[in-house]
Amino acid sequence: MKIFIYRLLVSWRICQNQLTMIAEGVVMGLLTFAFSHSDEVQQDTARCFANLCCQEDAHIALYDQGA
């Protein structure tokens, strides 16, 4: 699980990937991690959401998917 989140953090540094990943439904997977019992996983998941939210074009799509 930790490797998956790390890969998401790295790939989201490229803004073009963000919208593509949101369109492919990555939010549902992140929401699952957000309810993990591990504080470290929750923290990494919060970073992923923060990275996604820094691009204003993504806000509506994230909201529509429940983020």
Residue pairs with C-beta under 8 A, 6 or more apart in sequence:
1 33
1 36
1 41
2 40
2 41
2 44
4 29
5 33
5 41
5 44
5 45
5 48
6 44
8 21
8 26
8 30
8 48
9 44
9 47
9 48
9 51
11 17
11 21
12 18
12 21
12 48
12 51
12 52
13 51
15 55
18 51
18 52
18 55
18 58
19 55
19 57
19 58
19 61
21 52
22 52
22 58
22 61
22 62
22 65
23 61
25 65
27 62
27 65
27 66
27 67
28 65
28 66
30 45
30 48
30 49
30 67
31 66
31 67
33 41
33 42
33 44
33 45
34 42
34 45
34 46
34 49
36 42
36 45
49 62
49 67
52 58
52 62
52 67
53 59
53 62
53 67
